[in-house]
Amino acid sequence: MSELEQLYQDAILDHHRAPRNARALADASHSAEGNNPLCGDRVRVTLRLEAAPDSAGGLESSIVAVGCEARGCALCRASGSIASELLLGRSRAASVALIDGFLAALAQLTAPGNSAADALDVLGALEPSAGMSAEVQRQLLPLLEVRHFPSRRRCSTLPWETFRDALHPRPEA
Amino acid sequence: MVDVVEAERSSYARLPERLEAGTPNLAGAAGLARAIEYVEAIGLERILEHERALVAHARAELGAVPGVRLIGTAEPALGVVSFVLDGVHAHDVSTILDRSGIAVRAGHHCAQPVMQHFGVAATVRASFALYNTESDVTALVSAVREVREVMGA
């Protein structure tokens, strides 16, 4: 497959045509909006987190419902859809870890000198801290094809950054 | 700009040199002069006619592609053709065209109020100049036809 075909492979087009969780939750506990002024991509995420007892006898906050409305190009819509599926059911901590893992993987794959680096190897190295099972890694692979298209990277990362903002709001500057 | 510079006082050149600090953009000035000569040797009217013909051809051919909506069809047309493709965001169009060796601009073109007027988020914009040819128009139209195949649309 050409790089273009890998960028727009079936997994991506499927999520673009039928984005999962593409709605605004009526009873969200967390939300955030992300915007790329250069191209008009816009993402709005809503989450409902609930606390439940964890295995150590404490309380853990988990994502019990998720909404992701991504307006814009196919890569942004697909990325938001995939992210929403992977984050649903995850604890807040595990969600932030996964988001950071995905963003770190893309950063590594696009660093100078890494054009031949294998995406699965990079994901595998991040797996312990990011909590990415083999299945999760498989689902992230199509999103990492954007590594060969520098002008489109932000299309792919915007939904993830927006989810991160919802889970860990940045302090107002 | 200066004549003699000392710690506590300086003397300055006469006008106009007094107002020109550093080394002027000499290469730029020489290049500009040569560029003007080049354009005038071809002739601005001839260039205008060339661009108008390409734009007219592009508008006619692109407008005939299923799913294409031309944005901004007023006359006289100068140099650019903007369009949207049904079901495919402008950035996806431009990435696919790029891989066919065709460079277009996609986005709101620093003209968000115009985008709002036409009710679109972004458009694809092809621009034609004196160095473009009819085969560039043909290549553009043919590539746009293939975009929907790539997107599985």
HADDOCK unambig.tbl for C-alpha pairs under 7 A between the chains (distance, minus, plus):
assign (segid A and resid 8 and name CA) (segid B and resid 151 and name CA) 6.66 0.50 0.50
assign (segid A and resid 13 and name CA) (segid B and resid 151 and name CA) 6.85 0.50 0.50
assign (segid A and resid 39 and name CA) (segid B and resid 107 and name CA) 4.97 0.50 0.50
assign (segid A and resid 39 and name CA) (segid B and resid 108 and name CA) 6.71 0.50 0.50
assign (segid A and resid 40 and name CA) (segid B and resid 121 and name CA) 6.40 0.50 0.50
assign (segid A and resid 72 and name CA) (segid B and resid 89 and name CA) 6.58 0.50 0.50
assign (segid A and resid 73 and name CA) (segid B and resid 89 and name CA) 4.96 0.50 0.50
assign (segid A and resid 73 and name CA) (segid B and resid 91 and name CA) 6.27 0.50 0.50
assign (segid A and resid 73 and name CA) (segid B and resid 92 and name CA) 6.27 0.50 0.50
assign (segid A and resid 74 and name CA) (segid B and resid 89 and name CA) 6.94 0.50 0.50
assign (segid A and resid 74 and name CA) (segid B and resid 92 and name CA) 6.77 0.50 0.50
